[in-house]
Amino acid sequence: MHQSTQVLLLVSWCLMSNILAGPTSRALLGHSFNKRSFFNLECKGVYDKSIFAKLDRICEDCYNLFREPQLHSQCRKNCFTTDYFKGCLEVLLLEDEMEKIQTWIKQLHGAESGV
């Protein structure tokens, strides 16, 4: 099975499990755009608060779509270079902005992102 298909299936599974779990099990996300958060995500490039916020917004929008807290953290993991982040780009129909997003990730990550 293609890796992006697996991520989309996982995202779909997260949605279904969240619907079945109900509102009492949903956790609230705290968002921080400080340098500590930047380094905690294993970003080793140049910190830019506005770029960091834009990439985090992609993960937040994906979270808001599926309401699965683990999805948000997995999307941000390794400085926005995971398959979850790629899956969120696909689900949010942001693939047309891929070149710009890759440039942002490269700046924060400090290397080619592979996204």
Secondary structure, DSSP 8 states (H G I E B T S, - for coil): --HHHHHHHHHHHHHHHHHHH-GGG--------SHHHHHHTT--S---HHHHHHHHHHHHHHHHHH--HHHHHHHHHHHHTSHHHHHHHHHTT-GGGHHHHHHHHHHHHSS----
